[in-house]
Amino acid sequence: MPNHSRSTALILRILIFLLASWMVPALKAEPIAQPLVLGTVATDIPSAMARHLAPLTNYLSTQLEMPIQLRPAPNMRASIEDFGSGVTQITYLTPVAFLETRERFGAIAIALPLTDGQPTFRLAIVVRKSSPVKQLKDLVGRSFAFGDEKSLLQRATLESGGLPLAQLSHYAYLKYLDNVAKAVLNGDFDAGIMKESIAHKFASKGLRIIHLSPPLPTFVIAINRQIPAEKIPVLRNALLKLNVHEKTTHAILTALDPSYTGFTPATENYFQSTKTLIAPYRK
């Protein structure tokens, strides 16, 4: 075949290919759903918090029909900042952490866990079973362990019970409530404070409760405005459907906290009592 014929044929094939490419409509890329991120305040080490919240995270992902990732924070400050910077869009917070997050970043409470059917929990002050300490006044001149330094309810519980920090020999913040339990059991501190449910968990290992706080507003599930509007009622209803007496959701609640029995809707004024209690300790 003459050279000019071969060149003409090659050019013809290229033109046909280009024409066919132009005539076939481009495939529209499917949008990739961005996962939501569920954050959590740290009442235990992050790996333990991940175990506690993994069943809830998986459940909510199924209910919302979109991926949800879990991001346990190392401390209360980090959980608040993660939420404020938009790293997390859903968060599980203590009442004190929620108040700050609402004031600074407009967090919206959507549901509260129920403890034995009530939207409250109690803090417990504990000692070793062998300790001679029987009541708070017996801790004068002794050592005391707290959890997170930002958890003002712990200090408020101790001082409202009649024991100012100045009357302790010394005290320390151990970050996580399980650390507090272990430190008291090991004899590193004479007493410490934790959620009542954690005190009960360690009772068989040698802890004894000497003081309980009055019922306090419970933890909260809160969201920011990055959540798609149509997903908010779905999320709220998914939480309200959780029931410790239902076989399908029992494990989700007990993994989160053995004392949880369900969820109830949150109201904006629910945390006023906490705000009043911690007011003297806020800087």
C-alpha positions in Angstrom: 0.0 0.0 0.0 1.4 3.4 -1.0 2.6 5.6 1.9 -0.1 8.2 1.3 -2.8 5.5 1.5 -1.5 4.2 4.8 -1.4 7.7 6.2 -5.0 8.4 5.0 -6.2 5.2 6.6 -4.5 6.0 9.9 -6.0 9.5 10.0 -9.4 8.1 9.2 -9.2 5.7 12.1 -8.2 8.4 14.5 -11.1 10.6 13.4 -13.5 7.8 13.8 -12.2 7.1 17.4 -12.4 10.8 18.4 -15.9 11.1 16.9 -17.1 8.0 18.8 -15.6 9.3 22.1 -17.4 12.6 21.6 -20.8 11.0 20.9 -20.7 8.7 23.9 -21.9 10.6 27.0 -19.5 10.8 29.8 -20.4 8.6 32.8 -21.5 10.7 35.8 -19.4 10.0 38.8 -21.5 8.9 41.8 -20.9 11.3 44.8 -19.0 9.6 47.6 -20.7 9.9 50.9 -18.5 11.6 53.5 -18.6 9.7 56.7 -19.8 11.4 59.9 -17.5 11.2 62.8 -18.7 10.4 66.3 -16.5 11.8 69.1 -16.5 11.0 72.8 -15.3 12.5 76.0 -12.8 10.3 77.7 -13.9 8.6 80.9 -11.5 5.7 80.1 -8.5 5.2 77.9 -9.3 5.7 74.2 -9.1 2.0 73.3 -11.6 1.2 76.0 -13.9 4.0 74.9 -13.7 2.6 71.4 -14.9 -0.7 72.7 -17.7 0.9 74.6 -19.0 3.0 71.6 -18.3 0.6 68.7 -21.7 -1.1 68.9 -23.5 2.2 69.0 -21.5 3.6 66.1 -22.3 0.6 63.9 -25.9 0.8 64.9 -26.2 4.5 64.0 -24.4 3.9 60.7 -27.0 1.3 59.8 -29.9 3.4 60.9 -28.7 6.6 59.1 -27.6 4.6 56.0 -24.3 6.4 55.9 -20.8 5.6 57.2 -20.0 6.8 60.7 -16.4 6.7 62.1 -15.5 6.7 65.8 -12.9 9.1 67.2 -12.3 8.7 71.0 -10.6 11.7 72.4 -7.7 11.4 74.9 -9.3 13.9 77.3 -12.3 16.3 77.7 -10.5 19.3 76.2 -9.7 17.4 73.1 -13.2 16.1 72.6 -14.6 19.7 72.8 -12.0 21.0 70.4 -12.6 18.2 67.9 -16.3 19.2 67.9 -15.6 22.9 67.6 -13.2 22.4 64.7 -15.7 20.2 62.8 -13.5 17.1 63.1 -16.5 15.4 64.8 -20.2 16.1 64.0 -21.8 13.9 66.7 -20.4 13.7 70.2 -21.0 11.9 73.5 -20.3 14.3 76.3 -20.5 14.7 80.1 -22.9 17.5 81.2 -20.0 19.9 82.0 -18.3 19.2 78.6 -21.7 19.7 76.8 -22.3 23.1 78.5 -18.9 24.4 77.3 -19.4 23.0 73.8 -22.9 24.5 73.6 -21.6 27.9 74.8 -18.6 28.0 72.5 -19.7 26.1 69.4 -23.5 25.9 69.5 -23.8 22.2 70.2 -27.4 20.8 70.0 -28.4 18.1 72.5 -30.7 15.6 70.9 -30.9 12.7 73.4 -29.8 11.7 76.9 -29.1 8.1 78.1 -31.3 6.8 80.9 -29.7 5.3 84.0 -32.0 2.7 85.5 -34.9 4.5 83.7 -33.9 8.1 84.8 -32.0 10.8 82.9 -29.5 11.2 85.7 -26.4 9.6 87.1 -24.5 9.8 90.4 -20.9 10.3 91.3 -19.4 8.0 94.0 -16.6 8.7 96.4 -14.8 5.4 97.2 -12.2 3.9 99.4 -10.7 0.5 99.8 -12.9 -2.0 101.8 -10.2 -2.3 104.4 -10.0 1.5 104.9 -11.0 3.0 108.3 -12.7 5.9 106.4 -16.4 5.7 106.9 -17.6 9.2 105.7 -16.3 12.3 104.0 -15.0 14.1 107.1 -12.7 11.1 107.7 -10.8 12.1 104.6 -9.4 15.2 106.2 -5.6 15.0 105.9 -5.8 12.1 103.4 -5.1 11.8 99.7 -7.6 11.9 96.9 -7.8 11.0 93.2 -9.8 12.8 90.5 -10.3 11.9 86.9 -10.1 14.7 84.3 -9.1 18.1 85.6 -11.8 19.8 83.6 -14.6 17.7 85.1 -15.8 20.3 87.5 -18.7 18.1 88.8 -16.1 15.9 90.6 -14.7 18.8 92.6 -18.2 20.2 93.2 -19.4 16.9 94.5 -16.6 16.7 97.0 -16.8 20.3 98.3 -20.6 20.4 98.3 -20.4 17.3 100.5 -18.4 19.4 103.1 -14.8 18.6 102.2 -12.8 21.5 100.7 -9.7 20.6 98.7 -7.6 22.5 101.2 -8.4 19.9 103.8 -6.8 17.0 101.8 -3.2 16.2 102.3 -2.8 16.1 98.5 -4.8 15.3 95.4 -4.1 14.5 91.7 -5.9 14.2 88.4 -5.5 10.7 86.8 -7.4 11.5 83.5 -9.6 8.4 83.4 -12.1 7.1 86.0 -10.8 3.5 85.7 -7.4 4.9 86.6 -8.9 6.4 89.7 -10.4 3.0 90.7 -7.1 1.2 90.2 -5.1 3.8 92.1 -7.3 3.6 95.1 -7.2 -0.2 95.0 -3.4 -0.1 94.8 -3.2 2.1 97.8 -1.8 5.1 95.9 -4.6 7.3 97.2 -6.9 7.0 100.2 -10.0 7.8 98.2 -11.2 8.8 94.7 -14.3 9.8 92.7 -16.0 8.1 89.8 -19.3 7.3 88.2 -21.5 5.1 90.4 -21.6 2.4 87.7 -17.8 2.2 87.7 -17.7 2.0 91.5 -20.0 -1.0 91.3 -17.8 -2.6 88.6 -14.8 -2.5 91.0 -16.7 -3.3 94.2 -16.0 -7.0 93.9 -12.3 -6.1 93.6 -12.2 -4.2 96.9 -13.8 -0.8 96.6 -16.4 0.6 98.9 -18.7 3.7 98.4 -18.7 6.2 101.3 -20.6 9.0 99.6 -22.9 9.5 96.6 -23.7 12.8 94.9 -27.4 13.8 94.4 -28.7 12.8 91.0 -26.9 14.8 88.3 -27.9 15.4 84.7 -26.7 12.6 82.6 -24.3 12.4 79.6 -25.6 13.7 76.3 -25.5 12.9 72.6 -25.0 16.3 70.8 -24.7 17.3 67.2 -23.5 20.3 65.2 -25.0 21.9 62.1 -22.9 19.9 59.7 -25.3 17.0 60.1 -27.7 16.8 57.0 -31.0 18.2 58.2 -33.0 15.2 57.0 -30.7 12.9 59.1 -31.4 14.6 62.5 -34.8 13.1 63.2 -33.5 9.7 62.0 -30.6 10.0 64.4 -32.8 11.0 67.3 -35.4 8.3 66.6 -32.6 5.7 66.3 -31.4 6.6 69.8 -34.9 6.6 71.3 -35.5 3.1 70.0 -32.7 1.7 72.1 -34.1 -0.4 74.9 -32.1 -2.6 77.3 -35.1 -5.0 77.4 -35.0 -5.6 73.6 -32.7 -8.4 72.5 -31.6 -6.5 69.4 -30.4 -3.4 71.2 -29.5 -4.7 74.7 -25.8 -5.2 73.9 -25.5 -1.7 72.4 -26.6 0.0 75.6 -24.7 -2.3 78.1 -21.5 -1.8 76.1 -21.9 1.9 76.5 -22.6 1.7 80.2 -24.0 -1.3 82.1 -26.5 0.9 83.9 -28.0 2.4 80.8 -31.6 1.3 80.0 -32.5 3.6 77.0 -32.5 7.2 75.8 -34.9 10.1 76.2 -35.2 13.4 74.2 -33.0 16.2 75.4 -34.3 19.7 76.3 -32.3 22.9 76.1 -32.8 23.8 79.7 -32.1 20.3 81.1 -28.5 21.2 82.2 -29.3 24.3 84.2 -28.8 22.5 87.5 -25.3 21.5 86.4 -24.5 25.0 85.4 -25.5 26.3 88.8 -23.5 23.6 90.6 -20.3 24.2 88.8 -20.5 28.0 88.6 -18.2 28.6 91.6 -15.4 26.6 90.0 -15.5 28.0 86.5 -12.7 30.4 85.6 
